[in-house]
């Protein structure tokens, strides 16, 4: 067991888990989505606001997750600002496919390669996907305010 967890919880993942950006919930989000992993109980709640082009302009999140879920939320939040709903859905689907073994790489999103050691550990996949599932769904649900159209 020791060897497995060393690979799963490497220094990069632990560093990311302690440095999650945008960990303040938004007061007036255009969309909020909470996702929970039934397996480990990890939970990520994401608030977003969109700009006139339909890209994320503000992001807030509350992360109550294991180190893998925290690291994933950190990577999501580092690069989500400025992304559109289709881009976020693509990132979510690429990460999902990468973990499931149906694609060789995790797509264009920076940093997701660190989850390669987790691929055999399917019980961990849900918590790794939480932040990306939440932000993609929030971006789909949010509506651009009429006055900025």
C-alpha positions, -999 to +999 in steps of 0.1 A: +000+000+000+028+024+009+042+024-026+009+030-042+000+060-021+035+075-027+029+075-064-007+087-060+001+115-035+033+128-049+049+162-040+032+180-069-003+168-059+003+177-023+017+211-032-014+218-054-037+206-027-024+233-003-025+261-029-060+261-043-068+295-060-102+313-059-113+297-026-138+324-018-174+318-028-190+345-050-217+367-035-238+369-067-228+340-090-247+335-123-244+297-116-235+275-087-229+238-090-220+213-063-206+179-071-200+151-046-182+118-049-203+091-033-172+069-029-151+091-007-175+119+002-153+146-015-173+177-024-166+207-046-189+237-050-181+261-078-196+296-084-190+315-116-198+347-134-195+350-172-184+380-193-203+393-223-186+366-245-198+338-223-164+331-208-157+328-171-148+362-156-150+353-119-147+320-101-152+310-065-151+275-050-154+256-018-133+224-018-139+197+008-120+169-009-092+144-006-057+155-018-064+144-053-097+163-055-080+193-040-052+191-066-077+188-094-096+218-081-064+238-079-055+230-116-090+238-127-091+271-109-056+281-121-068+281-157-106+284-158-109+322-160-114+332-197-127+297-207-160+291-224-186+264-216-175+243-247-138+246-236-146+235-201-168+206-213-139+195-236-115+196-206-139+176-185-144+150-212-106+148-219-099+143-182-126+117-179-113+098-210-078+099-197-087+085-164-109+058-180-081+048-203-099+057-235-074+084-244-037+086-239-034+121-227-056+144-206-060+170-233-047+206-234-054+216-198-021+223-181-010+200-153-035+171-156-007+147-165+000+144-128-031+122-124-016+094-146-007+073-115-043+074-105-056+057-137-055+022-122-073+034-090-108+038-103-122+046-068-102+079-070-115+090-104-147+106-092-130+130-068-104+140-095-133+148-119-154+168-094-140+203-100-140+200-138-176+185-138-188+213-116-172+242-135-183+228-169-219+224-157-219+259-141-207+274-174-235+257-193-261+268-168-250+304-164-266+330-186-248+361-198-265+392-182-287+410-208-271+444-201-237+431-212-249+415-245 
